[in-house]
Amino acid sequence: MLKNIFFDLLKKYTNDESLVSKFWSEIEENYTNRKRYYHTLEHLENLFQMLTPIKTKIKDWDTLLFTLFYHDVIYNATKSDNEEKSAELAIVRMQTIGIEKSQIEQCKAQILATKKHLPNANSDTNYFTDADLSVLGQDWETYINYYKNVRKEYAIYPNIIYNTGRKKVLKHFLAMDSIYKTDYFYQEFEQKAKENLARELGLL
């Protein structure tokens, strides 16, 4: 499904099928890296499923799709500049197929916004970062699978280090007045997300 979506998207901007295939292979290879357990193609599929029902609310769907495919394309659990590196790659690839500068800048901003998930003046960005956090408000079994996969990605760190950092992240979200910036995602996931985060914190 993702491959077809990606090909349909890029065919709007280039007739070079070999280039499109090359770009897709790069995305597929990165998201299927053996060190990834959460930031995978499945994560992209979940994001697409979350955003599709509100497509009419999105002002620039194409740019949001570029953001979706590239927001975690570079991911190393030991690095703190994954979003910046992902944005850099997205810019190069979008420039190669002649995407308008305004779209490229918006994609870059949206990718960088996933670093802190703060409220943004751009509504599309808020919808995307909310979708990126939608896993927090899923049923408990899904949430367990999520946090266990995140732990696997940080397997290089012993529990004493990982748990300290994880507690900080959980407390950060719990301290927010609201995790989600848009009414749609707030109504769908806010209460459950707070419950899940508090429950995980209690287990650490």
Backbone as a chain_set.jsonl record, in Angstrom:
{"seq": "MLKNIFFDLLKKYTNDESLVSKFWSEIEENYTNRKRYYHTLEHLENLFQMLTPIKTKIKDWDTLLFTLFYHDVIYNATKSDNEEKSAELAIVRMQTIGIEKSQIEQCKAQILATKKHLPNANSDTNYFTDADLSVLGQDWETYINYYKNVRKEYAIYPNIIYNTGRKKVLKHFLAMDSIYKTDYFYQEFEQKAKENLARELGLL", "coords": {"N": [[0.821, -1.206, 0.0], [1.845, 1.315, 0.893], [3.942, 1.703, -0.909], [2.579, 2.038, -3.341], [1.181, 4.38, -2.781], [3.295, 6.163, -2.475], [4.472, 6.062, -5.036], [2.342, 7.037, -6.611], [2.178, 9.611, -5.603], [4.706, 10.78, -6.261], [4.66, 10.592, -9.023], [3.179, 12.703, -9.807], [4.938, 14.688, -10.017], [7.204, 13.932, -11.419], [8.312, 12.118, -14.307], [10.154, 10.207, -14.301], [10.517, 7.094, -13.753], [12.472, 5.316, -12.836], [13.889, 6.866, -11.084], [11.965, 7.388, -9.163], [11.603, 4.797, -8.209], [14.115, 4.384, -7.131], [14.129, 6.272, -5.066], [12.063, 5.22, -3.498], [13.143, 2.731, -2.762], [15.208, 3.541, -1.142], [13.809, 4.665, 1.021], [12.368, 2.399, 1.892], [14.486, 0.681, 2.599], [15.671, 2.086, 4.712], [13.588, 2.269, 6.65], [13.182, -0.365, 7.23], [15.366, -1.203, 8.533], [17.316, -3.342, 10.569], [17.663, -2.537, 13.184], [15.499, -1.151, 13.88], [12.366, -1.035, 15.496], [10.047, 0.241, 16.222], [9.948, 2.663, 14.701], [9.145, 2.147, 11.906], [8.01, 0.807, 8.675], [5.451, 0.065, 9.284], [4.716, 1.942, 11.163], [4.484, 4.175, 9.502], [2.335, 3.349, 7.958], [0.325, 3.281, 9.895], [0.19, 5.99, 10.525], [-0.757, 7.028, 8.106], [-3.275, 5.834, 8.046], [-4.417, 7.097, 10.207], [-4.541, 9.727, 9.368], [-5.994, 9.768, 6.993], [-8.899, 9.749, 7.406], [-9.34, 12.41, 8.008], [-8.694, 13.863, 5.818], [-9.945, 15.913, 4.396], [-9.635, 18.057, 6.029], [-7.046, 18.746, 5.794], [-4.866, 21.05, 4.326], [-2.76, 20.946, 2.481], [-2.269, 18.182, 1.142], [-0.416, 16.667, -0.358], [2.119, 17.648, 0.442], [2.003, 16.92, 3.107], [2.102, 14.164, 2.836], [4.691, 13.798, 1.833], [6.04, 14.589, 4.121], [5.21, 12.571, 5.851], [6.441, 10.249, 4.727], [9.15, 10.895, 4.978], [9.737, 11.753, 7.586], [10.9, 10.164, 9.596], [12.975, 9.037, 8.272], [15.705, 9.042, 8.596], [17.108, 7.587, 11.32], [18.528, 7.089, 14.364], [19.019, 5.756, 17.408], [20.962, 6.632, 19.15], [21.545, 9.178, 18.491], [20.815, 12.732, 18.406], [19.935, 14.294, 16.405], [18.16, 13.362, 14.516], [15.729, 14.251, 13.335], [16.557, 16.593, 12.063], [18.405, 15.559, 10.197], [16.723, 13.901, 8.737], [15.023, 15.798, 7.619], [16.824, 17.165, 6.03], [17.447, 15.244, 4.077], [14.933, 14.902, 2.926], [14.562, 17.423, 1.775], [16.559, 17.473, -0.243], [15.693, 15.335, -1.893], [13.14, 16.219, -2.661], [13.769, 18.572, -3.982], [15.114, 17.525, -6.161], [13.097, 16.5, -7.777], [11.738, 18.724, -8.458], [9.915, 20.018, -6.71], [7.911, 22.671, -5.411], [9.37, 25.471, -3.734], [8.036, 26.478, -1.494], [6.525, 24.327, -0.62], [8.53, 22.529, 0.022], [9.762, 23.857, 2.133], [7.686, 23.826, 3.956], [7.397, 21.074, 4.404], [9.885, 20.533, 5.57], [9.624, 22.06, 7.928], [7.512, 20.692, 9.138], [8.607, 18.156, 9.603], [10.656, 18.816, 11.401], [9.061, 19.682, 13.447], [8.214, 17.374, 14.667], [10.023, 16.831, 16.552], [9.543, 18.026, 19.016], [6.809, 18.236, 19.197], [5.103, 20.493, 19.61], [2.493, 23.054, 19.81], [1.564, 24.52, 16.685], [1.574, 27.153, 14.24], [0.683, 26.376, 11.804], [-1.94, 24.51, 10.649], [-1.949, 22.009, 9.361], [0.456, 20.951, 10.178], [-0.015, 20.61, 12.906], [-1.992, 18.625, 12.806], [-0.464, 16.569, 11.749], [1.607, 16.128, 13.687], [0.026, 15.432, 15.827], [-1.111, 13.061, 14.86], [1.189, 11.574, 14.779], [1.565, 11.107, 17.431], [-0.553, 9.558, 18.076], [-0.468, 6.9, 18.794], [-0.12, 6.847, 21.501], [-2.611, 6.988, 22.587], [-3.937, 4.616, 22.156], [-5.472, 1.31, 22.637], [-4.574, -0.562, 25.611], [-3.015, -2.897, 25.134], [-1.964, -2.443, 22.588], [-0.51, -0.188, 23.183], [1.37, -1.228, 24.99], [2.875, -2.84, 23.267], [3.949, -0.839, 21.691], [5.618, 0.655, 23.549], [7.399, -1.305, 24.288], [8.675, -1.854, 21.887], [9.926, 0.568, 21.433], [11.716, 0.484, 23.526], [13.355, -1.6, 22.647], [14.632, -0.374, 20.532], [16.318, 1.234, 21.861], [18.107, -0.464, 22.973], [20.816, -0.482, 23.426], [21.278, 0.913, 25.714], [21.511, 0.486, 29.247], [19.009, -0.491, 31.725], [18.998, 1.31, 33.898], [19.807, 3.71, 32.85], [18.143, 4.053, 30.601], [15.524, 3.953, 31.738], [15.489, 6.21, 33.35], [15.587, 8.275, 31.455], [13.269, 7.674, 30.034], [11.257, 8.02, 31.956], [11.41, 10.766, 32.227], [10.468, 11.625, 29.755], [7.835, 10.621, 29.802], [6.759, 12.01, 32.0], [6.944, 14.562, 31.015], [5.003, 14.611, 28.953], [2.736, 14.059, 30.482], [2.581, 16.327, 32.009], [1.666, 18.254, 30.343], [-0.938, 20.513, 29.422], [-2.622, 19.657, 27.454], [-2.066, 16.899, 25.357], [-2.604, 16.652, 22.675], [-3.04, 18.838, 19.898], [-5.101, 19.424, 18.168], [-8.669, 19.503, 17.865], [-9.881, 17.186, 16.919], [-8.045, 14.985, 17.329], [-7.647, 15.314, 20.032], [-10.158, 14.763, 21.181], [-10.415, 12.121, 20.402], [-8.211, 10.72, 21.535], [-6.988, 11.839, 23.875], [-7.731, 11.366, 26.687], [-7.291, 8.572, 27.017], [-4.613, 8.436, 26.324], [-3.34, 9.843, 28.409], [-3.955, 8.12, 30.501], [-2.583, 5.778, 29.71], [0.104, 6.663, 29.637], [0.527, 7.359, 32.323], [0.169, 4.872, 33.463], [2.288, 3.374, 32.352], [4.416, 4.81, 33.452], [4.113, 4.169, 36.114], [5.015, 1.585, 36.086], [7.703, 1.666, 35.782]], "CA": [[0.0, 0.0, 0.0], [2.698, 2.497, 0.993], [4.684, 1.858, -2.16], [1.662, 2.594, -4.332], [0.908, 5.767, -2.389], [4.506, 6.919, -2.761], [4.621, 6.163, -6.489], [1.29, 7.933, -7.107], [2.548, 10.964, -5.182], [5.837, 11.3, -7.021], [4.324, 10.657, -10.451], [2.6, 14.027, -10.05], [6.023, 15.653, -10.144], [8.264, 13.444, -12.3], [8.017, 10.954, -15.154], [11.32, 9.328, -14.203], [10.123, 5.962, -12.905], [13.659, 4.74, -12.198], [14.211, 7.748, -9.952], [10.946, 7.126, -8.147], [11.936, 3.489, -7.637], [15.32, 4.581, -6.324], [13.72, 6.976, -3.847], [11.291, 4.299, -2.668], [14.063, 1.721, -2.221], [15.925, 4.199, -0.053], [12.87, 4.746, 2.148], [12.103, 1.041, 2.354], [15.691, 0.161, 3.246], [15.879, 2.771, 5.993], [12.541, 1.947, 7.621], [13.236, -1.799, 7.559], [16.652, -1.461, 9.184], [17.147, -4.357, 11.628], [17.693, -1.906, 14.504], [14.22, -0.463, 14.09], [11.258, -1.863, 15.973], [8.848, 1.083, 16.211], [10.018, 3.612, 13.584], [9.153, 1.221, 10.774], [6.972, 1.043, 7.673], [4.153, -0.081, 9.964], [4.443, 3.253, 11.758], [4.019, 5.031, 8.415], [0.991, 2.884, 7.601], [-0.579, 3.738, 10.956], [0.026, 7.43, 10.349], [-1.631, 7.229, 6.945], [-4.626, 5.44, 8.456], [-4.918, 8.114, 11.132], [-4.74, 10.999, 8.676], [-6.938, 9.637, 5.878], [-10.27, 10.17, 7.729], [-9.44, 13.869, 8.124], [-8.035, 14.42, 4.63], [-10.611, 17.164, 3.995], [-9.168, 19.114, 6.921], [-5.659, 19.037, 5.433], [-4.793, 22.044, 3.256], [-1.776, 20.514, 1.481], [-2.14, 16.744, 1.364], [0.821, 16.169, -0.957], [3.245, 17.977, 1.319], [1.878, 16.097, 4.309], [2.56, 12.821, 2.485], [6.153, 13.851, 1.818], [6.429, 14.613, 5.536], [4.959, 11.228, 6.379], [7.453, 9.305, 4.266], [10.523, 11.264, 5.302], [9.951, 12.325, 8.923], [11.79, 9.296, 10.38], [13.795, 8.281, 7.316], [16.983, 8.896, 9.286], [16.816, 7.327, 12.734], [19.575, 6.416, 15.146], [18.641, 5.988, 18.806], [22.064, 7.247, 19.901], [21.737, 10.534, 17.983], [19.766, 13.695, 18.762], [19.652, 15.134, 15.244], [17.454, 12.553, 13.519], [14.758, 15.064, 12.615], [17.296, 17.489, 11.177], [18.968, 14.759, 9.114], [15.595, 13.463, 7.91], [14.571, 16.974, 6.864], [17.84, 17.443, 5.008], [17.277, 14.283, 2.986], [13.664, 15.228, 2.264], [14.792, 18.618, 0.952], [17.328, 17.078, -1.427], [14.867, 14.5, -2.76], [12.058, 17.04, -3.207], [14.379, 19.49, -4.948], [15.48, 16.743, -7.339], [11.934, 16.317, -8.661], [11.163, 20.025, -8.773], [8.828, 20.459, -5.821], [7.97, 24.102, -5.126], [10.125, 25.833, -2.544], [7.135, 26.66, -0.347], [6.178, 22.983, -0.15], [9.733, 21.967, 0.639], [9.935, 24.528, 3.428], [6.635, 23.338, 4.858], [7.767, 19.704, 4.761], [10.999, 20.652, 6.514], [9.078, 22.542, 9.205], [6.694, 19.64, 9.731], [9.507, 17.115, 10.112], [11.316, 19.354, 12.595], [8.035, 19.811, 14.498], [8.052, 16.09, 15.361], [11.052, 16.74, 17.592], [8.977, 18.428, 20.306], [5.344, 18.124, 19.135], [4.485, 21.674, 20.204], [1.478, 23.689, 18.962], [2.154, 25.201, 15.538], [0.658, 28.071, 13.563], [0.194, 25.681, 10.624], [-2.879, 23.47, 11.097], [-1.515, 20.718, 8.823], [1.534, 20.486, 11.048], [-0.642, 20.128, 14.138], [-2.627, 17.338, 12.517], [0.556, 15.541, 11.555], [2.267, 15.79, 14.951], [-0.964, 14.716, 16.631], [-1.178, 11.697, 14.33], [2.45, 10.934, 15.166], [1.426, 10.737, 18.844], [-1.82, 8.851, 18.274], [-0.2, 5.602, 19.422], [-0.213, 7.005, 22.963], [-4.002, 6.869, 23.017], [-4.52, 3.348, 21.704], [-5.769, 0.38, 23.725], [-3.398, -0.868, 26.417], [-2.172, -3.92, 24.497], [-1.23, -1.765, 21.509], [0.444, 0.713, 23.827], [2.454, -2.069, 25.515], [3.705, -3.21, 22.118], [4.661, 0.385, 21.317], [6.731, 1.031, 24.425], [8.393, -2.381, 24.245], [9.449, -1.668, 20.663], [10.795, 1.723, 21.668], [12.803, 0.0, 24.395], [14.262, -2.399, 21.814], [15.439, 0.539, 19.729], [17.316, 1.81, 22.768], [18.696, -1.618, 23.663], [22.213, -0.203, 23.742], [21.343, 1.529, 27.042], [21.021, -0.342, 30.363], [17.751, -0.003, 32.301], [19.173, 2.441, 34.81], [19.907, 4.915, 32.024], [16.939, 4.17, 29.769], [14.343, 4.236, 32.547], [15.565, 7.61, 33.777], [15.187, 9.095, 30.322], [11.873, 7.382, 29.683], [10.423, 8.679, 32.96], [11.413, 12.196, 31.912], [9.583, 11.796, 28.604], [6.458, 10.381, 30.244], [6.352, 13.12, 32.865], [6.804, 15.725, 30.144], [3.692, 14.535, 28.311], [1.69, 14.123, 31.502], [2.525, 17.689, 32.544], [1.024, 19.117, 29.355], [-2.372, 20.762, 29.583], [-3.186, 18.703, 26.502], [-1.053, 16.297, 24.5], [-3.004, 16.863, 21.289], [-3.304, 20.239, 19.577], [-6.322, 19.558, 17.362], [-9.888, 19.001, 18.52], [-10.146, 15.82, 16.46], [-7.204, 14.015, 18.026], [-7.881, 15.472, 21.469], [-11.376, 14.036, 21.528], [-10.219, 10.702, 20.137], [-7.128, 10.024, 22.221], [-6.379, 12.509, 25.023], [-7.956, 10.702, 27.972], [-6.619, 7.272, 27.013], [-3.167, 8.67, 26.294], [-2.916, 10.192, 29.774], [-4.05, 6.892, 31.296], [-1.493, 4.884, 29.313], [1.381, 7.229, 30.061], [0.606, 7.225, 33.779], [0.301, 3.434, 33.769], [3.671, 2.967, 32.051], [5.286, 5.453, 34.441], [3.995, 3.381, 37.343], [5.711, 0.298, 35.92], [9.159, 1.888, 35.709]], "C": [[0.86, 1.262, 0.0], [3.452, 2.766, -0.302], [3.805, 2.49, -3.228], [1.357, 4.062, -4.052], [2.093, 6.651, -2.756], [4.671, 7.128, -4.269], [3.585, 7.125, -7.075], [1.611, 9.384, -6.779], [3.635, 11.532, -6.083], [5.556, 11.415, -8.513], [3.638, 11.971, -10.821], [3.687, 15.038, -10.39], [7.152, 15.209, -11.07], [7.794, 12.225, -13.096], [9.138, 9.926, -15.103], [11.026, 8.184, -13.229], [11.311, 5.322, -12.189], [14.068, 5.565, -10.985], [13.227, 7.521, -8.809], [11.229, 5.804, -7.441], [13.144, 3.59, -6.721], [14.979, 5.244, -4.992], [12.952, 6.037, -2.915], [12.207, 3.26, -2.021], [14.846, 2.281, -1.048], [15.052, 4.279, 1.201], [12.64, 3.365, 2.751], [13.296, 0.47, 3.12], [15.897, 0.783, 4.62], [14.859, 2.351, 7.047], [12.502, 0.46, 7.992], [14.59, -2.184, 8.153], [16.45, -2.376, 10.392], [17.174, -3.763, 13.036], [16.396, -1.165, 14.829], [13.139, -1.452, 14.517], [9.95, -1.073, 16.015], [8.827, 2.017, 14.997], [10.184, 2.856, 12.269], [8.113, 1.621, 9.727], [5.578, 0.914, 8.276], [3.744, 1.23, 10.625], [3.909, 4.201, 10.693], [2.601, 4.646, 8.002], [-0.034, 3.364, 8.626], [-0.847, 5.233, 10.842], [-0.935, 7.726, 9.205], [-3.077, 6.907, 7.303], [-5.246, 6.46, 9.398], [-5.289, 9.4, 10.403], [-5.802, 10.934, 7.579], [-8.363, 10.084, 6.22], [-10.442, 11.686, 7.814], [-8.764, 14.568, 6.942], [-8.636, 15.756, 4.217], [-10.183, 18.347, 4.868], [-7.746, 19.568, 6.571], [-5.618, 19.97, 4.231], [-3.848, 21.617, 2.135], [-1.447, 19.04, 1.721], [-0.83, 16.2, 0.81], [2.021, 16.432, -0.054], [3.204, 17.14, 2.587], [2.348, 14.664, 4.041], [4.085, 12.77, 2.397], [6.687, 13.842, 3.252], [6.3, 13.232, 6.152], [6.1, 10.279, 5.998], [8.86, 9.625, 4.765], [10.777, 11.66, 6.758], [10.852, 11.479, 9.82], [12.752, 8.526, 9.469], [15.217, 8.082, 7.829], [16.672, 8.698, 10.762], [17.917, 6.498, 13.365], [19.317, 6.761, 16.607], [19.727, 6.672, 19.621], [22.307, 8.697, 19.473], [20.563, 11.438, 18.365], [19.373, 14.578, 17.578], [18.924, 14.375, 14.138], [16.475, 13.369, 12.684], [15.46, 15.995, 11.62], [17.845, 16.735, 9.962], [17.869, 14.278, 8.166], [15.1, 14.61, 7.031], [15.551, 17.298, 5.742], [17.683, 16.512, 3.81], [15.998, 14.575, 2.209], [13.843, 16.417, 1.319], [15.495, 18.251, -0.348], [16.458, 16.292, -2.405], [13.746, 15.314, -3.409], [12.584, 18.039, -4.228], [14.685, 18.768, -6.255], [14.326, 16.587, -8.315], [11.141, 17.612, -8.846], [9.978, 20.464, -7.953], [9.007, 21.939, -5.499], [8.649, 24.375, -3.788], [9.232, 25.941, -1.308], [6.725, 25.311, 0.247], [7.354, 22.33, 0.569], [9.946, 22.559, 2.022], [8.903, 24.046, 4.437], [6.938, 21.917, 5.319], [8.882, 19.711, 5.796], [10.488, 21.048, 7.896], [8.268, 21.462, 9.91], [7.561, 18.513, 10.305], [10.174, 17.584, 11.402], [10.338, 19.475, 13.761], [7.842, 18.513, 15.267], [9.102, 15.894, 16.45], [10.467, 17.042, 18.973], [7.454, 18.368, 20.352], [4.628, 19.284, 19.833], [3.426, 22.261, 19.273], [2.148, 24.531, 17.881], [1.12, 26.1, 14.872], [0.04, 27.434, 12.327], [-0.684, 24.506, 11.052], [-2.492, 22.089, 10.576], [-0.433, 20.111, 9.708], [0.972, 19.933, 12.345], [-1.325, 18.781, 13.937], [-1.58, 16.236, 12.385], [1.217, 15.152, 12.875], [1.306, 15.09, 15.902], [-1.081, 13.263, 16.171], [0.048, 10.901, 14.748], [2.39, 10.454, 16.621], [0.171, 9.9, 19.12], [-1.642, 7.494, 18.939], [-0.345, 5.673, 20.941], [-1.63, 6.766, 23.463], [-4.7, 5.611, 22.543], [-4.861, 2.458, 22.905], [-4.473, -0.07, 24.388], [-2.471, -1.886, 25.767], [-1.345, -3.315, 23.368], [-0.163, -0.862, 22.093], [1.636, -0.067, 24.399], [3.42, -2.438, 24.391], [4.551, -2.025, 21.665], [5.849, 0.641, 22.239], [7.795, -0.058, 24.516], [9.275, -2.26, 22.999], [10.389, -0.471, 20.769], [11.992, 1.292, 22.523], [13.823, -0.802, 23.594], [15.168, -1.508, 20.978], [16.543, 1.192, 20.564], [18.037, 0.719, 23.571], [20.142, -1.404, 24.081], [22.371, 0.349, 25.161], [20.821, 0.578, 28.122], [19.773, 0.296, 30.986], [17.917, 1.249, 33.15], [19.246, 3.763, 34.046], [18.617, 5.121, 31.232], [15.728, 4.595, 30.602], [14.319, 5.679, 33.034], [15.1, 8.534, 32.66], [13.727, 8.913, 29.955], [10.921, 8.05, 30.669], [10.308, 10.178, 32.669], [10.461, 12.489, 30.767], [8.12, 11.655, 29.024], [5.933, 11.529, 31.092], [6.141, 14.394, 32.062], [5.423, 15.746, 29.495], [2.565, 14.682, 29.332], [1.52, 15.529, 32.071], [1.846, 18.668, 31.583], [-0.452, 19.32, 29.691], [-3.143, 19.829, 28.647], [-2.065, 18.197, 25.601], [-1.327, 16.643, 23.042], [-3.448, 18.302, 21.046], [-4.619, 20.46, 18.835], [-7.513, 18.95, 18.096], [-10.116, 17.534, 18.173], [-9.347, 14.802, 17.259], [-7.367, 14.116, 19.549], [-9.081, 14.648, 21.909], [-11.207, 12.522, 21.385], [-9.278, 10.023, 21.128], [-6.617, 10.626, 23.538], [-6.514, 11.727, 26.331], [-7.198, 9.383, 28.066], [-5.108, 7.432, 27.024], [-2.639, 8.989, 27.688], [-2.942, 8.953, 30.671], [-2.882, 5.95, 30.989], [-0.139, 5.379, 29.795], [1.575, 7.082, 31.57], [0.811, 5.773, 34.179], [1.719, 2.936, 33.478], [4.627, 3.543, 33.094], [5.275, 4.656, 35.747], [4.719, 2.057, 37.29], [7.23, 0.451, 35.93], [9.792, 2.014, 37.094]], "O": [[0.633, 2.172, -0.797], [3.581, 3.911, -0.734], [4.249, 3.388, -3.943], [1.285, 4.881, -4.969], [1.921, 7.751, -3.281], [4.973, 8.232, -4.721], [3.913, 7.937, -7.94], [1.349, 10.281, -7.58], [3.5, 12.637, -6.606], [6.152, 12.249, -9.193], [3.527, 12.311, -11.999], [3.42, 16.094, -10.965], [7.978, 16.031, -11.467], [6.993, 11.42, -12.622], [9.081, 8.898, -15.779], [11.262, 8.304, -12.027], [11.174, 4.84, -11.065], [14.537, 5.025, -9.984], [13.612, 7.47, -7.641], [11.108, 5.706, -6.22], [13.191, 2.959, -5.665], [15.467, 4.841, -3.936], [13.157, 6.05, -1.702], [12.046, 2.949, -0.841], [15.113, 1.576, -0.074], [15.512, 3.992, 2.306], [12.708, 3.187, 3.967], [13.127, -0.151, 4.169], [16.253, 0.094, 5.576], [15.215, 2.106, 8.2], [11.854, 0.081, 8.968], [14.912, -3.368, 8.259], [15.501, -2.191, 11.155], [16.75, -4.421, 13.986], [16.232, -0.625, 15.923], [13.02, -2.549, 13.972], [8.871, -1.645, 15.862], [7.797, 2.146, 14.337], [11.227, 2.923, 11.618], [7.427, 2.633, 9.869], [4.637, 1.573, 7.833], [2.565, 1.582, 10.643], [2.972, 4.955, 10.955], [1.769, 5.511, 7.729], [-1.127, 3.802, 8.265], [-1.974, 5.686, 11.039], [-1.819, 8.574, 9.328], [-3.995, 7.626, 6.908], [-6.46, 6.664, 9.389], [-6.243, 10.081, 10.781], [-6.439, 11.942, 7.273], [-8.994, 10.745, 5.395], [-11.559, 12.192, 7.706], [-8.321, 15.711, 7.052], [-7.921, 16.637, 3.74], [-10.354, 19.503, 4.48], [-7.302, 20.634, 6.997], [-6.271, 19.705, 3.221], [-4.109, 21.898, 0.965], [-0.482, 18.703, 2.406], [-0.198, 15.356, 1.444], [2.838, 15.542, 0.182], [4.241, 16.702, 3.084], [2.926, 14.025, 4.92], [4.699, 11.8, 2.842], [7.67, 13.164, 3.551], [7.181, 12.783, 6.886], [6.652, 9.589, 6.855], [9.671, 8.719, 4.953], [11.928, 11.884, 7.133], [11.503, 12.017, 10.714], [13.28, 7.484, 9.858], [15.856, 7.072, 7.532], [16.04, 9.552, 11.385], [18.194, 5.37, 12.958], [19.39, 7.926, 16.997], [19.442, 7.235, 20.678], [23.176, 9.369, 20.027], [19.456, 10.961, 18.614], [18.572, 15.5, 17.728], [19.056, 14.709, 12.961], [16.399, 13.199, 11.467], [15.012, 16.161, 10.485], [17.758, 17.22, 8.834], [18.055, 14.249, 6.949], [14.797, 14.419, 5.853], [15.146, 17.662, 4.638], [17.777, 16.947, 2.663], [15.982, 14.504, 0.98], [13.333, 16.411, 0.199], [15.075, 18.67, -1.427], [16.482, 16.552, -3.608], [13.438, 15.114, -4.584], [11.92, 18.32, -5.226], [14.53, 19.34, -7.334], [14.532, 16.546, -9.527], [10.01, 17.592, -9.332], [9.123, 21.204, -8.44], [10.134, 22.406, -5.333], [8.514, 23.604, -2.837], [9.626, 25.544, -0.212], [6.594, 25.173, 1.463], [7.185, 21.667, 1.592], [10.273, 21.844, 2.969], [9.204, 23.877, 5.619], [6.757, 21.592, 6.493], [8.826, 18.979, 6.784], [10.866, 20.452, 8.905], [8.329, 21.331, 11.133], [7.266, 17.984, 11.377], [10.248, 16.837, 12.377], [10.735, 19.381, 14.922], [7.36, 18.535, 16.399], [9.07, 14.905, 17.182], [10.833, 16.414, 19.966], [6.867, 18.44, 21.432], [3.659, 19.072, 20.562], [3.452, 21.996, 18.071], [3.168, 25.176, 18.126], [-0.079, 25.829, 14.94], [-1.0, 27.885, 11.847], [-0.215, 23.603, 11.745], [-2.685, 21.095, 11.275], [-0.417, 18.904, 9.951], [1.431, 18.9, 12.832], [-1.246, 17.903, 14.796], [-1.783, 15.113, 12.849], [1.373, 13.964, 13.155], [1.723, 14.248, 16.696], [-1.143, 12.347, 16.992], [-0.039, 9.707, 15.034], [3.083, 9.508, 16.995], [-0.122, 9.577, 20.271], [-2.565, 6.992, 19.58], [-0.657, 4.672, 21.588], [-1.833, 6.388, 24.617], [-5.93, 5.551, 22.53], [-4.572, 2.811, 24.049], [-3.4, 0.03, 23.794], [-1.252, -1.741, 25.848], [-0.167, -3.637, 23.211], [0.949, -0.777, 21.572], [2.778, 0.383, 24.302], [4.637, -2.353, 24.554], [5.717, -2.182, 21.303], [6.969, 0.825, 21.764], [8.96, 0.23, 24.789], [10.475, -2.53, 23.052], [11.508, -0.5, 20.258], [13.129, 1.69, 22.268], [15.025, -0.694, 23.837], [16.329, -1.84, 20.74], [17.562, 1.639, 20.036], [18.507, 0.949, 24.686], [20.635, -2.072, 24.99], [23.452, 0.271, 25.746], [19.791, -0.068, 27.926], [19.516, 1.484, 30.793], [17.072, 2.143, 33.121], [18.802, 4.802, 34.536], [18.067, 6.222, 31.198], [14.992, 5.5, 30.21], [13.257, 6.296, 33.118], [14.32, 9.458, 32.887], [13.035, 9.87, 29.609], [9.89, 8.589, 30.266], [9.247, 10.777, 32.843], [9.73, 13.479, 30.797], [7.275, 12.468, 28.649], [4.795, 11.966, 30.921], [5.272, 15.206, 32.381], [4.751, 16.777, 29.489], [1.564, 15.349, 29.072], [0.446, 15.881, 32.557], [1.493, 19.781, 31.972], [-1.122, 18.411, 30.181], [-4.185, 19.285, 29.014], [-1.223, 18.97, 25.142], [-0.403, 16.896, 22.269], [-4.135, 18.904, 21.87], [-5.183, 21.554, 18.87], [-7.364, 17.994, 18.857], [-10.497, 16.738, 19.031], [-9.916, 13.858, 17.808], [-7.238, 13.12, 20.261], [-9.016, 13.921, 22.9], [-11.782, 11.746, 22.148], [-9.514, 8.881, 21.522], [-5.868, 9.959, 24.252], [-5.517, 11.461, 27.003], [-6.542, 9.107, 29.07], [-4.402, 6.651, 27.662], [-1.605, 8.462, 28.099], [-2.053, 8.763, 31.502], [-2.27, 5.394, 31.901], [0.669, 4.601, 30.303], [2.657, 6.722, 32.033], [1.541, 5.48, 35.126], [2.285, 2.171, 34.258], [5.534, 2.856, 33.562], [6.308, 4.495, 36.396], [5.009, 1.463, 38.328], [7.955, -0.534, 36.07], [11.004, 2.202, 37.205]]}, "num_chains": 1, "name": "protein.A"}
